[in-house]
Amino acid sequence: MQHLELRVPPLLQLASVALLIWLSSLRADITAVTLPATEAIAVMLILAGGAIALSGVIEFRQHKTTMDPRYPDNTETLVTSGIYQLSRNPMYLGFAVALLGWCYWHENLAGFIWLPLFVLYMNRFQIQAEEAFMKRKFGHAYQAYCVRVRRWI
């Protein structure tokens, strides 16, 4: 299924899953749950996810390299500093944390189904393709980085 690899912009993937979570919560009364401190926890997760993703964006900007994974040939630098010392994919991690907050906000188990599907999709169609490119472009330096830093957290 290489036709999907690196084709869909990650922000569109994020928006699509957020929409699916919302739609799942509209008619799924049977899966509605009451969660403690819903608004506070949801907002904290969404803000934390945004901060994690933004820190990845800032690090890329500081290194003057592309943030658009659809065009890996534009990658200039292997970024391993800042948040990239903790996660190889902080932008995607931030998206997942924000989506968790969005699920929590809607208090509906049906919405939570989309979160692991998002992670699986990102692993298969974004991250694997990005990693293959990075291995070709940066060789041993990238492989050593992968040994030191986990894919997500």
Summary of the structure (lengths in Angstrom):
residues: 153
radius of gyration: 16.6
end to end distance: 26.6
largest distance: 51.8
contacts: 466
relative contact order: 0.20
helix: 73%
strand: 1%
